[in-house]
Amino acid sequence: MFENVIEFIQDIYQTKKFISLHEPKFIGNEKKYLNECVESTFVSSIGSFVNEFEKKIAEYTGAKYSIATTNGTSAIHIALLLGDVRQDDEVITQSLNFIASSNAISYCGARPIFIDVDRDTMGLSPFALKAFLEKNTKIKNNQCINSKTGKVIKACVPMHCFGHPCRIDSIKEICDEHNIFLIEDAAESVGSLYKGKHTGTFGQIGIISFNGNKIITAGGGGSIITNDVNIFKKAKHLSTTAKVPHKWNFNHDMIGYNYRMPNINAALLVAQLENLDNFIISKRKLAQHYKTFFDRNEFNFFNEPENSKSNYWLNAIVLDSQQQRDNFLEETNSNNVTTRPIWTLMNKLPMFKNAQCDNLRNSKWLVDRVVNIPSSIML
């Protein structure tokens, strides 16, 4: 039934052997910088490559400051703590999401509220957010109070899904009106722009992931970006075990976390960042090839949203039904072409089954139909 799709993907990647969903590419100075790092003996969280990477990723995104972390989840956790998210507070996010955001909310002892997404971005819908807040909340003592639970809604964590920007400017306006701290989950969208501005730089804090399946990677790794010097200083302090600076004494002034990126990982990322623009050019060309093919074959290829320049981290198609999606997944994976469904909705997982939600109409529609297709960089 989907032979033409399989043949097209095999032709793109010039193989009938196994085709992965997204594999890293190491084509630059990775080995050189790794050798320099090893020879320096500074392979842990102190070293020149960590500082260099932080400087360069801040410059690349247009943020004033950056803090390198062990992964994207630790970055979200620190961001929530900086947003003063505490036990029994509430945090708005989207149910159509990877589990990292909801896990990090739980690390703080807080509870997620799941709001619907827009179909054309797969990111948190400002229309659904506004409707939920107007119906369910009130402002008291400069805090957004959930009328149903009586709890404070401290933060909002929208995500730029598969590298496609959501309507983050509208989300920011709504959060500002309701005194809600905005943490932008740009884990998947390094290199993506919304209205000419890099994702992750609209909220008080943005986070990026450099997991092994991302466009640039150190096998793991994450980053916090911000324009607020006080947030920067506290994030760096919290992520380095809250150690008070001193030449030899080990004093700590608060509960901290060992979340600082090791220098050996940063060495990889400095090299990867040197090729990021070329990687994105390649991925956008691949997306155009897919769009041309799927338009011709009457499939719905997921295009970058209006006002956006997407990195097309993972390409996606939207099928007609859950049954067609399941048939597509079975046939492609049986022929060595890796395809994947979107994540299980967070409110369907046992840990979050009692979470407050809106109707999630678009989320439910998308989760039954969206499939990711091979998206590795073409060299």
N, C-alpha and C positions, 0 to 999 in steps of 0.2 A: 504493500500500500504506500510506503514511504521510500521506495527504492531510489527515486530520483533525488530525494533529499540526501540520502546516505551517499549516493554516488557523487553528488556535488561537493559534499564535505570532504570525501576521500580525495577528490580531484584538487580541492584547495590545498589540502595538507600533503598531497602527493604520496599517499600511502593507503593500503588496505589493511594495514596492521592497526594495532590499538591507537586510538586518538583520544587524548585526555581532554578534560574540560578546560583547564587552564594551567599551563606549566611555566615555571620561571625561565628567564633567559639571562645567562651570564656571558656577556660578549665584550665586556670592557676591561676595566682595571681591577676586577674583583680579586683575582689571585695576587696581583701586585700589592694591593692594599692589605689583604689578609697576611701576606708574608711580612709586610712592614709592621703590622700589629703584633704578630707573633714575636718578631725579632725585638720589639720594644719591651716585651714581657707584660705590657699593660693590656691584658685581654678582658679584664672585668669592667666594672662600671666607671673606672677612672682612666681617661685616655684621650688623646687628641682627636680621634675620629668621632667620639660622641659629641664633643663640642663643635666640631666642624659640621657634622650632620645637622645638629640643631640650628646652626646658623644658616645653612643652605636650605633646609626645608622651610624655615621662616621666610627667607628671601623668595623662595619659589611660590609660596602661597600668598605672599603679601602680608603675612602676620608680623607683628613686631617681635614676638617671642615664641620659642618652641622648647618643649621639654621632651626628651626621648624616653620612652618607657619600654617595658618588656614585651608588651602586646597591646592590642586595641582595647581589650577588656579592662586591663589595669588602668588605661588612660580614661575610660569612662568612669571607673570607680573613683579615681582621684577627682575627676571633674564634678561628680555628684557631691563628694565631700566638700569641694570648694563652693558648691552651690548651697551649702548648709543643709543638705538632705540628711535627715536623722531618722531614728526609730519611729515608725508609725506615720511618717510623712508620706505623701503620695507624689508620684511622678507620672506625667503623661508621656506616652510613647505610642508606637504603632504595633499592632498585632502581627502585621505582615513584616517580619523582621527575623534576622538571625538572633539567637538566644542571648548573645553577649550583653545587650542592653538590659534586658529583664533580669539576668543574673546579677549584674552590677547594682541594679536598684535593690535587689534582695540583699546583697552584701551590706548595704547601709541599714538594713532593717526596715526599709520603706516598701511601699506597695505600688505596683504599676497600674495605671489606668490606660486601657487600650482604645485608641481612636482610629477611625477609618482613614484610608488613603485615597488619593485621587487615581483614577484609572490610567491617566496619561502620564503620570510620573512614578506611580507605585510608592510614593513618599507621603508622609503625613499630610492630610488635607486641611488647609486653613479654614475651609468652609465648615468641615465637620468639627474642627477644633473650636471655632467661634460659636457654633450652635450648641456644643456641649457645655461650654463655659457659661453662656448666657442662660441656659436652662438649669444648670446644676450647681452654680457657684455664686458666692457673694464676696465682696471685699470687706474685710474687717481688720482694723489695725494694720493697714497696708499689707495684708496677707490675703491670698486667694483661698477661701474656705469652701470645701466640698459640702454642700447642703445635705447631701445624703448621708455622709459618714462623719461630718464634723471635723475632718482632718484637713491639714494645710496641704495644698498642692504647691510644692516647692519648685519643681523644675519640669521642663519639657525637653524630650530627646527625640527629635525627628531624624529620619535617616534618608540619605541620598541613595536610593536602591539601585544596585548594579552599576553605580557610577552616574546615574541620571539625577540631576538636581531636582529637588522638590521646590515648592513655592516658598522658599525660605524667608524672603523679605516680608511677605504677608504674615507668616507664622511669627516672625520677630515682632511685628506691630501688635499682634494679638497678645503675645506674651508680655510685652512691655505694658500694655493696658491693664493687665491682670497681675502685675508684679510677680511674674513667673520667670525664673532663671532659665535661660536658653542654652542648652548644650547641643551642639550640632554634630551628629554622627556622620562624619565624612569618611568612615572606615574604608569604603569602597570607591571613593571618588577623588583620589589624588589626581590633579590635573584637570578636573572638571570645573567649568565656570557657569555661573548664573548671572545674567545681565553684566557680563564682563568681569565679575568678581569671583575669586576662588571659593569653592565650597569650604565650609569650616570657619570662615571669617565673618559670618553674619552674627552669630551668637556671642555670648560672653566667652565661651570656650568652644573650640572645635577639636575633634579627635580623628586621627587617621590610623589605619592598620597597615602593617607591612608583613602580614602572614604569608606563608609560602605560596598561596594561590593568588596573591595580589599582583598588580602590574609591576611594582618594584618590591623586593623582599629581602629580608635578612634571615629567612627561615621563620622568623617571628618578628616582633617589634611593633611599636606603636609610637604615637606622638600626640602631645597636647599642644594646640596653638591658641594664642590669645593676644589681644592688644593691651591688656591690663597688666601693668607691671606688678601690682600687688598679687594678682592671681598667679603670675609667673613665679614670683619668689616663693609663694606658699606651695605651689605645685612641685617645684624643685625640692623644697624642704621635705614635703610629705613623701615624695617618691624615693628619697634617699634616707629612709629610716628616721627622719626628723633629727638627724645628728647635728648638734651645734658645732659650727666650724671651729676647729682647733688643730694645731700641728700634731698633737699626740693624744690628747684626752678624748675619751668616748663618753660624751654626755648627750642625752636626748631629752627634748623638752615637751614632747607630745607623742601620742601613738602615731608611728609612721609605718611606711611600707617599703619593702625592698623591691621597688618597681623600676629602678633605673636601668636603661638599656646597657648591656655589656659593650665594651669597646670593639670586640671582635665582630659583633653584629653590625655595629655602626660602620665599620670598615666596608662591609659588603654594601651597605646602603649608600655610602658616599659614592661608590662606583656605580651603583644602580641609578642613582639620581642623575648622573651625568648622561644617561641614555633615555631618561624618562620622556622627553619631548619626542624623540624618534619612536619610542614604543607607542606613544599615543597616536602619532601619525599613522603607524602601521595598523593599530587597532581600528582607527576610524576608516581606513581603506577596507579592512576586512568587513566592517559593518556595512559599508556601501555595497560590497560584493553580495553580502547576504540580502540586503534590502532589494537589490535588483532581481536576484533570483526568486526570493519569496513573493515579491509583488507580481512577478510573471507567473508564478505558480499558485497565486491566490491564497497565500498564507499571510497572516498578520505579523509582520516583523515589528518589534518594538523600537520605535525611533526616539531620538533625543527629544525632550519636551521643548515647548516654545521658550524662547529667551535663554536657551541653554547651549553649552558646548560640552557634550558628554565625553568621558574617556572610554565609554563602551567597554567597561571592565568585563562584564559577562553579557554576551548577546542573548537575546530572548525572543521567542515567538509566542504568540497567544493563539491557542487552538480553539476550536469551536465548542468543545465540551470536555468534561472530565474523562469520558470514555475515549475520545479521540486522543487526549493527552496520554492516557495510560497505554493505548496502543502504540503511540509514537515512542514513548519511553522504552517499551518492551522491544520493539523492532530495531531501534537505533542501538541500544545497548547490547542486543544480541548479535549485532554486526560490528562490534568493536568501536562504535562511535559513542563516546560518553555524552549523555544528556542527563539533566537533573530537573526534578520538579522544584518549585519554589518551596520555602520552608513551611513546615506545619505551623498554622497560626498559633501564636503564643497562648491565647486563651483556651486552646484545645489541649495544652499540655497539663499534666496533673498538678504541677506546682502552681499554676496560674489559673486554674479552672474557675476559681471564685472571684477573679478580678473583675472590677467594674469595666464595662465596655459600652460603646455606643452600638449602633446596629451592624457595623462592619460590613455593610453591603458590598462595597467594592472589593474589600479584602477577600471575602468569601468567593466572589466571582473570579478574581485573579488567581487565587490559590488552586482553583480547579482547572485552570487553563494554561498557566504560564510554564514554559519549559526553557531552561538554559541550554544553549548549544555550544560546541567547541569554540573557544575564544582566545586560544594561545596566540601570542604575538607572531606575526609572519615576518620572517627576515628575508 
